[in-house]
């Protein structure tokens, strides 16, 4: 995990074992080396895998288009969304551009599906913008949807209340009173303005979304996603996206759901954890991925190789 040290601190463990081939598909054309940690084995176990790309999907969890110029932005003066400050959102955007987008481009057209999960349900605007389980927009519809998205997002008033000027503290429990009145994160209507979370959240502009890429809507739940993937013949998932310690594990397309039904590989350098009280996500992402490795397989972009099928010679 040392290829992108600006975004994730390398994993360091003294004991490493070589495991046997785990996934070994017929007609495999995708090599995915992976590792997991075992307390009982007292070290990291690395293992090779041979996947068939036609049975593989790349899913990116919550690539929210916030503070990226599309119109949906962090409310002022103290609102919060995604990584919770505009500066942290811009850092995540750069990670998307520099790390995840090139990875998606390298495998788009080779794997069966590239997918993104977003909050909410499929609304009239996003139905025109993105392919989903149920619809596939035309170029004309995409153009109309982009205009409607811009208008709707820019009509919203991105302004909420300021931080409280005073707090009322008791003599008995001042710490309790303090945190009840001044939380570390409040992204509700008070600071974000009512209706903020009902807006149609777009896929970030930091990605070049393909016409055949599919959007997953969280509100529909996991069952439709599972059924869609199985219908498409998907057996393997390369999981990317945000945030490693939250949405990446617990939302509709998070690994806690997917790993019950699919061979899931967490792409450890294609995700970022939230990083409160720090200017870098390096250590938080390392910690989140390392914790996940107890029960999940971890890979990285540099360990995923596509081998083009060899044509026979006459």
N, C-alpha and C positions, 0 to 999 in steps of 0.2 A: 504493500500500500504506500509506496514511496514515490509514485509518479507525479503526484500533484501535492507536494508538501505545503503549498500555500493554503490549501483548502482542507487537507486532512493530515494530521500527524501520523507518520508511519507507525505501523504495528510492530512492536518489539517483544519477542518471546524467546526465551533461551532454548526451549525444547520444541522441536518440530519433527513430525513423523511423515513418512511417505505412505499414503494409502493406495489401495488398488483402484483400478478403473471402476467408477460407480455407474454413471449413465453411459450406455453403449448402444446407441441406435444403429439399426441397419441403414445403410446409405447415409451415414453421418457426414456432414460437411462443416460442422461448427465445433471447434475445440474450445472448451471452457474449463480451465483449471480453477479449482476452488479449494477453500479451506474452512475448517470449523475448529472451535476450541472445545476441549473436554477436560473438566476438572478431574474426572476419574482416570483418564489417560495421562493427565498431568502435562498437557502440552497441546500444540496446534497439530492438526492432521490435515495434510494437503492431499488432494486427489485429482486425477485427470478425469475429464468427462468428454464424451463424443455425442453431440446432439445433431439431430436433423433440423436444419434451419426452417424447413417447411412446417415443422411442428412446434415452432418457437415464436413467442411474442415478446416484444419489448414494451413494457408499461412504464410510463413516467407519472408518478403520483404528484398531483397538485402543482403543475407549472403555472401558477397564477400570474396573470398579466397585470401586475400592480406597479405603479410608478415607472412604467415603460413607454409612456407616450400614447397609449390607447385611450386614456381618459380616466380609468379607474386608478385612484391614487390615495395615499395615506391622508386621512383628514387632519386638519390643523385645528388648534395648535398642538394637541397631544394625542391624537388618535393613533390606532395601531392596526396593522394588517400584515399577514404573512410573517416575515422575520421581525416585524413590529416597529422598525424605524425606517425611514427612507434610505438612510445610509446602508443599513444591513440588507435592504431589498436590492439596492444597486449592486452590492457585492455578490448576492445570490444570482442576479441577472448576468453578471460577468462569468460566474461559474457555469451557468447554463450555456452561454455563448461559446466559451473556450473549451469546455469539457464535454458536456452532454450533447449539444447539437452536432458536433463533428462525429460523435459516436453513433448517433441515430442515422446520420447521413451515410456512414460507412456500411450500415446493415440494412437500410431501407431498400426494399426490392429483393432482398435475400431472405430475411426472416418473413414469416407469414403476415405479421401485423406489427405496426407501431401505434401505440395507444397512449392517451393522456386521461387522467381522472380530474374532474372539477367538482366543486361543491354545487349543491342544488339539483334541480331537475332540468330536463331539456325544455327550454323556453323558446318562444317564437323567434327571437333573434339568433340564438346560438344554433337553432335548427337549420337556419339558412347558412351558417358559417361552417359547421363541422359535420362530417359523417358521424353517425351514431349507430347503435344496434338496429335502429328502425328506419333510418333515413340516410340519403346521400344527396347533398345539394348540388345543383348545377353551378356553373361559373357565374351565371346571371344572379342566382340566389346568393352566392357568396358575396358578390359585389354589393347587392342590396343590403345584406346582413351587416357588412362592414360599415356602411353608411348609417344604418339604424343603431348599431352599437356605439359609434362615435357620438351620435346625437344624444342617446340615452345616458351614456356615462358622463358626458360633459354638462348635462342639464342638472345633475345632482349637486347639492351644496355640500362640499367636503369641509364642513366646519362643525365642530362640537364645542362643548364647554371647555374652559381652561381648568387647570388643576385647582383644587380648593385652596383658598387663601388662608383659612384657619381650620383647625381640627378641635373637636371637643373631647378631652381626655379625662378619664376618671382617676381618682387617686389609687383605687384598688387594682384596676387592670388597664393601665395606659397602653401597654403593648398590644393587647387585644383590640382596644379602641382604635389605636393608630392604624393597624392593618385592615380593620374593617372599613375605615373611612378613606384609606389611601393604599389601594392594592398595587401590587407590582405590575399587573397587567389587567386592564379593563378595556375590552374591545367592543363593549356594548354601545347602545344608542347615546349614552351620556357624552362620550368623547368622540364617537364616530358618526353621530347623527342617525336618526331613525331612517331605516330603509337602505343603509349602506350594504348590509349583507344580503339584501334581496336583489341587488343589481346583478346583471348577467356577467359573471366573472369570465374573462376570455383567457385563452391560452396565451402565454407570454410571447411578446414580439421577439424575444431573444431566441426563439426557435423558428426554423423554416418548416412550417407545418405542411406535410404532403397532402395532396387531394384525397388519397386513400387512407390516411391516418384516421383513427377512430377515437372519439371522445366518450369517456365513461362518466356518467352522472351519479354522484354519491347517493342522492335521494332515492334512487331506484333500488338500492341495496345490492348485496353480493350475489344473490341467486341469478338475476339476469346476466351478470357478468360471467359467472361460472358457465351458464348454459351457452352463452355466445361463444366463449373460448372453446368449449368442448365441441360445439357444432362446427367450428372452423378447424378442428383437428389439433388444437393446441395442447401440448403436454408439458412444455417447458416455458418458464417465464424468466426473463432478465429484468429485474426490477430496479428502476432509477427514480430520482425525484426527491421531494421535500415533504416534511422535515423529518429526518431520520428518527428522532425520538418521539414523534407525534403521528402525523398523518401517514407517513411512510409505513408505519406498522399497524395502525389501528383503524384506518378508514376503509371504505368499500374495496379499494384495490390495494390495500395494505397487505403485508406479508402474513399477518396473523390469519387472514382469510385465505389467501391464495395457497399457502403452504399446506393446507388440508387436502387440496385436490390436484396440485400441479407440482412439478419439480421446479422449485424457485431458487434462483441465484441472485443474491443481493449484490449489485454492482457498487462496491464500497466507495469508489472515488467518484461516482456519479450521483452522490447524495450529499446533503449538508444537514447537520443538526442545528437546532436553535442554539444561540450562543449568548445568553444573557450575561451581563457583567464582564464581557470580553469583546475585544475588537476583532477577533478571528474565530472562525468555526473549527479550527484545526483539532483542538483537544476535545471539544464536545462531540464532534463527528467520530473521532477515534473511539471515544468512550461508548457511544451509541452502537456503532458497528461491532465493537468488541463484545458488548453485552448480547447483541443479537446472535453472535457467532456460537453461542452455547447451543442453540437449537436451529440455526439456519446456516446454509452454505454461503460463503462470501467469495466473490470474485472481484476482478478489477478490469478496466477497459483493456489494459495491455495483455491480459490473459485470455482474451476472447478473440479467436482467430477463425476467419471464414476461409475454407478451402474450396475454391471453385471446382465443380465437377470436371473431371478430365474427359475430354472427348476421345472416342476410340479412333485409332488410325486404320485406314484400309490398306 
